[in-house]
């Protein structure tokens, strides 16, 4: 059974800092991995999708990497801003019928002005 | 940017009542999903739907739950007799096809069972 963990559970940084969020998964037979952002009480906003054959994806100040063999992904946020404050979730999809996501518990990020 | 629409945004119901949560997936998408998130917990998969039938369901999705695509555009989740522990945020998602990889999520319906 796939398990997804994220560390740290919470992170507080001053504005302008670069930071890294970590995601680990137990079964490397994934189809892809997606990073989401969730604001309190809100839905899920897709940030980056990495296919199993890819090593990284970039969008603006965000960079996500994937090391499938070791079961790890990182989300790098450059020059953090208070507007980046949210919970960041990673989720993996398997090579199974239906291809639903298995989500991690999230990292709650606070960027202080 | 295409989007998945969910209604209502917040549903309050009494324990034992039936509720129907509604979703309009992105048109021309073929795969549909329901997830839920109990406050403070992980997002959990409930069910996936393809070609007018359930393709996969989790152990959470018991006989109290059902899904339907009644008219080719809406995708509904019905809870027959709500329990207190059904209180959660419910997310709908859709996927164009297995080679189109981004699963788009709706904004969610917050279900409060009193």
Interface residues (C-beta under 8 A of the other chain):
Chain A: X31 X32 X34 X36 X41 X42 X43 X44 X45 X46 X49 X51 X89 X91 X93 X96 X97 X98 X99 X100 X101 X102 X103 X104 X105 X106
Chain B: X31 X33 X35 X41 X42 X43 X44 X45 X48 X50 X55 X56 X58 X89 X91 X93 X95 X98 X101 X102 X103 X104 X105 X106 X107 X108 X110
